[in-house]
Amino acid sequence: MNVHITFRNMEKSSMMEEAVHKELQKLNKFISLEDPLVSINLVITAEGPTHRLYTMELVVTEPRGMAVSRVEEYDFNQALDAITNKMLRELADLKSRSIDELKESGSNQDSPRRDKERFEK
């Protein structure tokens, strides 16, 4: 797993990094964080004259596709919780879409028995 955390317009702190890694563990429901094909990029930006508004953008790339979430909050922990919850919904949608695509591709393929019947006609 590749996890990249970028802090913009703010100082990086170990407490914030620990909180981020703890929240990202929730994504284990839909992706394996130990998978080397999974890439997670989180950009945390402090905005405003007093750096009170936190904008977070989380991008998860995995074998089924890519999911992107973005939130703006005035509290760091609320923003982190909101973006994790949003990403969980995105990953659930991605998983259901990939399952639907597999079902559709399986139902569109003809069975060998049908091919034989067509050939004999």
C-alpha positions as a Markdown table, in Angstrom:
| # | Residue | x | y | z |
|---|---|---|---|---|
| 1 | Met | 0.0 | 0.0 | 0.0 |
| 2 | Asn | 1.2 | 3.4 | -0.8 |
| 3 | Val | -0.1 | 6.2 | 1.5 |
| 4 | His | 0.9 | 9.8 | 0.7 |
| 5 | Ile | -0.2 | 12.5 | 3.1 |
| 6 | Thr | 0.5 | 16.1 | 2.0 |
| 7 | Phe | 0.1 | 19.1 | 4.3 |
| 8 | Arg | -0.3 | 22.5 | 2.6 |
| 9 | Asn | -0.2 | 25.9 | 4.4 |
| 10 | Met | 0.3 | 24.1 | 7.7 |
| 11 | Glu | 2.9 | 22.4 | 9.8 |
| 12 | Lys | 2.9 | 18.6 | 9.8 |
| 13 | Ser | 2.4 | 17.0 | 13.2 |
| 14 | Ser | 2.7 | 13.5 | 14.4 |
| 15 | Met | -0.7 | 13.7 | 16.1 |
| 16 | Met | -2.4 | 14.6 | 12.9 |
| 17 | Glu | -0.6 | 11.8 | 11.0 |
| 18 | Glu | -1.6 | 9.3 | 13.7 |
| 19 | Ala | -5.2 | 10.4 | 13.4 |
| 20 | Val | -5.1 | 10.1 | 9.6 |
| 21 | His | -3.7 | 6.6 | 9.7 |
| 22 | Lys | -6.2 | 5.5 | 12.4 |
| 23 | Glu | -9.1 | 6.8 | 10.2 |
| 24 | Leu | -7.7 | 5.2 | 7.1 |
| 25 | Gln | -7.9 | 1.8 | 8.8 |
| 26 | Lys | -11.7 | 2.1 | 8.4 |
| 27 | Leu | -11.2 | 1.6 | 4.6 |
| 28 | Asn | -10.2 | -2.0 | 5.3 |
| 29 | Lys | -13.9 | -2.9 | 4.8 |
| 30 | Phe | -13.6 | -2.4 | 1.1 |
| 31 | Ile | -9.9 | -2.5 | 0.2 |
| 32 | Ser | -6.8 | -4.3 | 1.6 |
| 33 | Leu | -4.5 | -1.7 | 2.8 |
| 34 | Glu | -1.6 | -4.2 | 2.6 |
| 35 | Asp | -2.2 | -4.6 | -1.2 |
| 36 | Pro | 0.7 | -3.1 | -3.1 |
| 37 | Leu | -1.7 | -2.1 | -5.9 |
| 38 | Val | -3.7 | 0.2 | -3.6 |
| 39 | Ser | -2.6 | 3.8 | -3.5 |
| 40 | Ile | -4.0 | 6.4 | -1.2 |
| 41 | Asn | -3.3 | 10.1 | -1.5 |
| 42 | Leu | -4.6 | 12.6 | 1.0 |
| 43 | Val | -4.0 | 16.3 | 0.6 |
| 44 | Ile | -4.8 | 18.5 | 3.6 |
| 45 | Thr | -4.9 | 22.2 | 3.1 |
| 46 | Ala | -5.4 | 24.9 | 5.7 |
| 47 | Glu | -7.1 | 27.9 | 4.2 |
| 48 | Gly | -8.1 | 31.3 | 5.2 |
| 49 | Pro | -6.3 | 34.1 | 6.9 |
| 50 | Thr | -6.1 | 32.2 | 10.2 |
| 51 | His | -5.8 | 28.7 | 8.6 |
| 52 | Arg | -9.0 | 27.7 | 10.2 |
| 53 | Leu | -10.7 | 26.1 | 7.2 |
| 54 | Tyr | -9.5 | 22.6 | 6.4 |
| 55 | Thr | -9.9 | 21.3 | 2.8 |
| 56 | Met | -9.2 | 17.6 | 2.4 |
| 57 | Glu | -9.1 | 15.6 | -0.8 |
| 58 | Leu | -8.7 | 11.8 | -0.7 |
| 59 | Val | -7.9 | 9.7 | -3.8 |
| 60 | Val | -7.9 | 5.9 | -3.5 |
| 61 | Thr | -6.7 | 4.0 | -6.5 |
| 62 | Glu | -7.2 | 0.3 | -6.5 |
| 63 | Pro | -7.5 | -2.5 | -9.1 |
| 64 | Arg | -11.3 | -1.9 | -9.6 |
| 65 | Gly | -10.9 | 1.8 | -10.3 |
| 66 | Met | -10.4 | 5.1 | -8.6 |
| 67 | Ala | -12.5 | 6.9 | -6.0 |
| 68 | Val | -12.2 | 10.6 | -5.1 |
| 69 | Ser | -13.7 | 12.5 | -2.1 |
| 70 | Arg | -13.4 | 16.1 | -1.0 |
| 71 | Val | -14.6 | 18.0 | 2.1 |
| 72 | Glu | -14.3 | 21.4 | 3.7 |
| 73 | Glu | -14.7 | 21.8 | 7.5 |
| 74 | Tyr | -13.6 | 24.2 | 10.2 |
| 75 | Asp | -12.4 | 21.4 | 12.5 |
| 76 | Phe | -9.6 | 19.0 | 11.5 |
| 77 | Asn | -11.2 | 15.9 | 13.2 |
| 78 | Gln | -14.6 | 16.6 | 11.7 |
| 79 | Ala | -13.1 | 17.0 | 8.3 |
| 80 | Leu | -11.1 | 13.8 | 8.7 |
| 81 | Asp | -14.2 | 11.9 | 9.8 |
| 82 | Ala | -16.3 | 13.3 | 7.0 |
| 83 | Ile | -13.8 | 12.5 | 4.3 |
| 84 | Thr | -13.4 | 8.9 | 5.6 |
| 85 | Asn | -17.2 | 8.4 | 5.6 |
| 86 | Lys | -17.5 | 9.9 | 2.1 |
| 87 | Met | -14.8 | 7.6 | 0.8 |
| 88 | Leu | -16.5 | 4.5 | 2.4 |
| 89 | Arg | -19.6 | 5.4 | 0.4 |
| 90 | Glu | -17.5 | 5.9 | -2.8 |
| 91 | Leu | -15.8 | 2.5 | -2.3 |
| 92 | Ala | -19.1 | 0.8 | -1.7 |
| 93 | Asp | -20.4 | 2.2 | -4.9 |
| 94 | Leu | -17.3 | 1.2 | -6.8 |
| 95 | Lys | -17.6 | -2.3 | -5.4 |
| 96 | Ser | -21.3 | -2.6 | -6.4 |
| 97 | Arg | -20.6 | -1.2 | -9.9 |
| 98 | Ser | -17.8 | -3.8 | -10.4 |
| 99 | Ile | -20.1 | -6.6 | -9.2 |
| 100 | Asp | -22.9 | -5.4 | -11.5 |
| 101 | Glu | -20.4 | -5.3 | -14.4 |
| 102 | Leu | -19.3 | -8.8 | -13.7 |
| 103 | Lys | -22.9 | -10.0 | -13.6 |
| 104 | Glu | -23.8 | -8.3 | -16.8 |
| 105 | Ser | -20.7 | -9.6 | -18.6 |
| 106 | Gly | -21.5 | -13.1 | -17.4 |
| 107 | Ser | -25.2 | -13.0 | -18.5 |
| 108 | Asn | -24.3 | -11.6 | -21.9 |
| 109 | Gln | -22.0 | -14.5 | -22.8 |
| 110 | Asp | -23.7 | -17.5 | -24.4 |
| 111 | Ser | -23.3 | -20.9 | -22.9 |
| 112 | Pro | -21.6 | -23.6 | -24.9 |
| 113 | Arg | -24.9 | -25.4 | -25.1 |
| 114 | Arg | -26.6 | -22.4 | -26.8 |
| 115 | Asp | -23.6 | -22.2 | -29.3 |
| 116 | Lys | -24.1 | -25.9 | -30.1 |
| 117 | Glu | -27.8 | -25.4 | -30.7 |
| 118 | Arg | -27.2 | -22.5 | -33.0 |
| 119 | Phe | -24.6 | -24.4 | -34.9 |
| 120 | Glu | -26.9 | -27.4 | -35.4 |
| 121 | Lys | -29.7 | -25.3 | -36.8 |
